[in-house]
Amino acid sequence: MQRLKTRAQFQAVLAGHTVARTAHFALHRAALDVCAVPTPAAAKPMPSSTGPESTRPQALFGVEGVWLGAMVPKRWAKRAVTRNTIKRQIYQVSQAFEPRFPQAAHVVRLRSVFDRKLFISATSDQLKQAVRSELEQLFGRAVTGVTSA
């Protein structure tokens, strides 16, 4: 599984459709073959180049396969420790579902806050378990095609 790294990759996937939702997460997907960024028309064309001065579209995803990115905004997870914990859980749980995912780019986005009254510690085992179980639901829905919640 490849990880999304650039802003353009994340934007291309978020422009795609939402595949599944849970109470706290949303999973977005975009096909790899349509994810190319055209360079500005004012750039001077260079023969057989896809560099920064080329007018040909540049591929955002150079390798076929499953791509995954995690978005955990500060708005929904104030502490960096919590954001990092959630991202780690996203990448760990996704490994189990990778063989069942189609070859496409995916973004898991945190879309609401985990209640700090229920999860007092930023990295508690209860928070990790809650995140893990909800991610398993999310990925399960994505694989079976259910989008509700």
C-alpha positions in Angstrom: 0.0 0.0 0.0 1.3 3.4 -1.0 0.7 6.5 1.1 -0.6 9.8 -0.2 2.0 12.6 0.4 1.2 15.7 -1.6 -1.6 18.2 -1.3 -2.5 17.6 -4.9 -3.0 13.9 -4.3 -5.3 14.5 -1.3 -7.3 17.1 -3.2 -7.7 14.8 -6.2 -9.1 12.0 -3.9 -11.3 14.3 -2.0 -12.8 15.5 -5.3 -13.8 11.9 -5.9 -16.8 10.3 -4.2 -17.5 9.2 -0.6 -17.5 5.4 -0.4 -18.4 4.9 3.3 -19.2 6.9 6.4 -19.4 6.2 10.2 -20.1 8.5 13.1 -16.5 9.9 13.1 -15.0 9.0 9.8 -15.5 9.2 6.0 -13.7 7.3 3.3 -13.2 9.0 -0.1 -12.1 7.2 -3.2 -10.8 8.3 -6.6 -9.8 6.1 -9.6 -6.1 6.3 -10.4 -6.4 6.7 -14.1 -8.3 10.1 -13.9 -6.0 11.5 -11.2 -3.6 13.7 -13.2 -2.9 17.4 -12.8 -2.5 19.5 -15.9 0.3 22.0 -15.8 -0.4 25.6 -16.7 -0.8 26.4 -20.4 1.7 29.3 -20.1 4.5 26.9 -19.4 7.0 26.3 -22.2 6.7 22.8 -23.6 9.7 20.6 -23.4 9.9 17.5 -25.7 9.2 14.2 -24.0 9.2 15.7 -20.5 6.7 15.7 -17.7 8.7 18.1 -15.5 7.5 21.4 -14.1 7.8 23.2 -17.4 5.9 20.6 -19.4 2.3 21.2 -20.7 1.5 17.5 -20.5 -0.5 16.2 -17.5 1.6 14.9 -14.7 0.6 11.7 -13.0 -0.2 12.1 -9.3 0.1 8.4 -8.7 3.1 6.9 -10.4 2.4 3.4 -9.3 -0.7 1.3 -9.7 -2.1 -0.2 -6.5 -3.9 0.9 -3.4 -3.1 4.4 -2.2 -4.2 5.6 1.3 -4.0 8.9 3.1 -5.3 10.0 6.5 -6.7 13.4 7.3 -7.1 14.2 11.0 -7.7 17.9 11.3 -6.9 20.0 14.4 -10.5 21.0 14.5 -11.6 17.5 15.5 -8.5 16.3 17.4 -6.9 19.2 19.3 -3.9 17.3 20.7 -1.1 16.2 18.3 -0.7 13.0 20.3 -4.4 12.2 19.6 -4.0 13.0 15.9 -1.0 10.8 15.6 -2.7 8.0 17.5 -5.7 8.1 15.2 -3.5 8.2 12.0 -1.5 5.1 13.3 -4.8 3.3 13.8 -6.0 4.2 10.3 -2.8 2.8 8.7 -2.8 -0.4 10.9 -6.4 -1.3 10.3 -6.1 -0.6 6.6 -3.4 -3.2 6.2 -5.9 -5.9 7.0 -8.3 -4.6 4.3 -5.8 -3.9 1.6 -6.3 -7.1 -0.4 -10.0 -6.4 -0.7 -9.7 -2.7 -1.7 -9.8 -1.9 -5.4 -6.7 -0.3 -7.0 -7.6 3.3 -6.3 -6.6 6.2 -4.1 -8.4 6.5 -0.7 -8.5 9.1 2.0 -9.8 8.5 5.5 -11.1 11.7 7.0 -12.0 12.4 10.6 -15.3 14.3 10.4 -16.2 14.7 14.1 -14.6 14.9 17.5 -14.2 12.0 19.9 -15.8 13.2 23.1 -13.0 14.2 25.6 -15.3 13.5 28.5 -15.4 9.8 27.5 -11.8 9.6 26.4 -9.9 11.7 29.0 -6.4 10.6 28.0 -5.1 11.6 24.6 -3.8 8.1 23.8 -5.9 5.9 26.1 -6.5 2.2 25.2 -10.2 3.0 25.2 -9.8 5.6 22.5 -7.6 3.3 20.5 -10.2 0.5 20.7 -13.0 2.9 19.8 -11.1 4.2 16.8 -10.1 0.7 15.7 -13.6 -0.7 15.9 -15.1 2.3 14.0 -12.4 2.0 11.3 -13.1 -1.7 10.9 -16.8 -0.8 10.3 -15.8 1.9 7.8 -13.5 -0.3 5.8 -16.1 -3.2 6.0 -18.7 -0.9 4.5 -16.3 0.3 1.8 -15.6 -3.2 0.8 -19.3 -4.3 0.7 -20.5 -1.1 -0.8 -22.7 0.2 2.1 -22.4 4.0 2.4 -24.9 4.9 5.2 -24.3 6.3 8.7 
